[in-house]
Amino acid sequence: MTKNIWQPLPKIVLPSPVFTLAAGHNGIWAGGTGGVAWYPGPVQESIDQPGNEDGSRWQTRNSALQISLVTALTYIEGLLLAGSIEGIAYSQDEGRHWRQADLEDGVAAITAFALSPHFSVDHTAVAATIENGILRTDDGGLSWTNASFGLENFEVTALAWFTGSTVLAATSDGIYRSSNAGRAWRRVYAGEELGIDTIAYLSDKILLATMENGDLLRSVDSGTHWSIDESGLHDIHILSLLIPPTQHSRETLFVGTFERGLLCSHDAGQHWETVYNDVVLSLIASDTTLYAGTNTGISVSVDAGQTWRGLPYPPIHDLRHLFVYKGQPLLSGAYAGVTHYTGFDWQILTGLPQILTATAIAPDDSLLLSSAEGFTRISVEDIKGYVGREYNGEAHAYTQSGPYGNGQTIGLLTFRKSGSSWQAWAASEDGRLLLRSDDRGTTWQSLQPPFGILPLVTLQAFPQRLVAATYDPRQYHVCIWSSLDDGETWERGLEVETQWPLVATCADPPIVTISSIMLLQDASGQWNRVSIGSNSGMIRRVVSIRRNDQDNSTNTTLIALTTTDLQRSDDWGASWQQDNGELSAEQIIDIAVDETYLYVLLSGGQIARREM
């Protein structure tokens, strides 16, 4: 490999749940735990093409996308809207570039969109949320205001808008109807302790909705009155509902279920048959093609749902954290788990707890994971035998369920070497839980966090102090906290006004960054402000490596990933040079380094490396 030339490693292809789908005239978009990807059309012509198993036709569409877990997508006339637990983003170039929408409520978890039938004229749409009721836009998705007047329950699961100004909303306590384009709502059906999961139009008069227990509701007067329909779908969990466009019979409908796979009815829900044996999370139709988003990817039918073919896995997994472990890259994600490069291919570490909230490499090279179940530690010896098999959890790995509880999860981990042992600190991202271990993570004790209600964005152990940072999203304010007694007591320190919520740190040498500012501690213990380049943007990540030069002297190299480029310093931050070569900073998700290589994690899960 030639120095300064990026060498791609084998592409990572992983199954991943597809929570939402959207179709356009030239392809489809898929949304999941790691963002958005696009598959060019015509899809029905490409699914039988040989050599497409690696998913090379898929393109990630995450450039400047500030939301991660995408739960809702909709597309119309060049505008793509994406909803997530963090809010709404919009793209006016089919997902190539994104901007964050302005929400009156600040942050809202989105479950569904519905567009006005006259969107090209009135630019109006509504969005369903988990806790904020209904949001409404009349400027094409750029800004959203709360439009929940009349709602008695603010957990909205689905929306339907077919003609005129009548909109239907499914909630956890029933069905609501708006006759003025989503400005105000009136409950038209009470769920009697059973929430409504999905809702859709059969025609301008006839609507169907599904309840939590699988019962089917029907309305024949545009949603004004509802009655339970004897559909034979009792006691199942319905995840998705689709009534295909008019090319299919308006009597045909599909429901995705957890227990019975994908069901189809050709008589408006009177009788059902299983047409696909998989858990279907999302359903869309485009012309004569049906698309089903499953727990692992996307399946396609071109014959009205009678037969199905799988597309290659879309690159929407959430492997977003990159480490170098024993000379090879290792990746982790909350839902994707941990994947390790063997030198030849990528292997998944199986049997790990579900939904990892933090991953870190401890000073003894063990892997420390956090989940809702507690901490799990895997030793170096076990990593080698852990790949590709179900781990029995008996040797060096362990899980503990405490001491944290009450729904708390750990999101931040940091370590400090102490002789032949090491200490560890762990914290929740809401700043309300702070733990310390003095025995290599075997036992943990609770500490009193001083951070109040503000989110904790970093926790870093330095040789003589512990540093944390909080971020106030309403005041756009970062505050640095410091502890000199291992987290027992804390002192409030530097405060900076910034709209950049990330505070990157590095343990050796001690570095703390705020916005575009880098604070670096020199050998005398003095903190100095360092400038990175002339226009380097906001700092996202900082890594370092100590290397022995040819004259046996030790040199420290710093690598900083910013919003505009990758910067490198070989003189303790005194001077910097751009180091990303042909790669765009927008492509880079994370970086890691060892004595031999600089590694970059690119959008879509591609790993590349270059000699140091």
Buried (B, 14 or more C-beta within 10 A) or exposed (E): EEEEEBEEBEBBBBBBBBBBBBBBEEBBBBBBBBBBBBBEBEBBEBBEEEEBEEBEBBBBBBBEBEBBBBBBBBBBEEBBBBBBBBBBBBBBEBBBBBBBBBBEBEEBBBBBBBBBBEBEEEBBBBBBBBEBBBBBBBEBBBBBBBBBEBBEBBBBBBBBBBEEBBBBBBBBBBBBBBBEBBBBBEBBBEBEEBBBBBBBBBEEBBBBBBBBBBBBBBBBEBBBEBEEBEBBBEEBBBBBBBBBEEEBEBEBBBBBBBEBBBBBBBEBBEEBEEBBEBBBBBBBBBBBBBBBBBEBBBBBBBEBBEEBEBBBBBBBBBBBBBBBBEEBBBBBBBBBBBBBBEEEEBBBBEBBBEBBBBBBBBBBEBBBBBBBBBBBBBBEEBBEEBBEEEBEEEEBBBBBEEEBEEEBBBBBBBBBBEEEEBBBBBBBBBBBBBBBBBEBBEEBEEBEBBBEEBBBBBBBBBEEBBBBBBBBEEEEBBBBBBBEEBBEEBEEEBEBEBEBBBBBBBBEBBBBBBBBBBBBBEEEEEEEEBEBBEEBBBBBBBBBBEBEEEEEEEEBBBBBBBBBBBBBBBEBBEEBEBBBEEBEBBBBBBBBBBEEBBBBBBBBBBBBBBEB
